Amino acid sequence: MTPRIYAPSQKVLHWAVTILIFALVPIALAMAKLPDGPLKNALYEWHKSFGLTVLALALARLLVRAARGAPPLVEGLPAWQRRAAHASHLALYVLIVLVPLLGWAGTSACCAPVMLYFTLPLTLPVSGGMPVGEAILKVHQVAAFTLVALVALHVAAALHHHVVRRDGTLRRMLPGGTKA
């Protein structure tokens, strides 16, 4: 049976991932520009930890969605918008998993150890050293910029539904929000 609304767990996972992604972007931009030193190292550690947390939350989100499903799209959408919504959601899920996996693999190859919140070692067994790590991290960077572009599109679509269409799509994902 298809649910009419998103479960509270789906909303919490959605917004937790959203907040972390919005934190990861400025951290990534700042750490790339800083000179070597303690601040840069700390930002790298926070970036890796937030990324691994996004991965864990994304996997939990996929499990919840597989178990519970998602409400149908609102009525009255043109077919092309329905296809675009399904394709963009699929791409978001893929990238939300792929970007942290690539970062984890690239960092494990070049710059081990990977520590979760400065304490728990989670280095993957990826060999190849700096050349392999840098190659993987370049793909990670392209995928991350692609994710940021898709998130911007997702936000624009949500605002379009809320401000222009006034169809309740955004309210379904807001805390305490219900169906349209």
Disulfide bonds with the S-S distance in Angstrom:
Cys110-Cys111 2.21
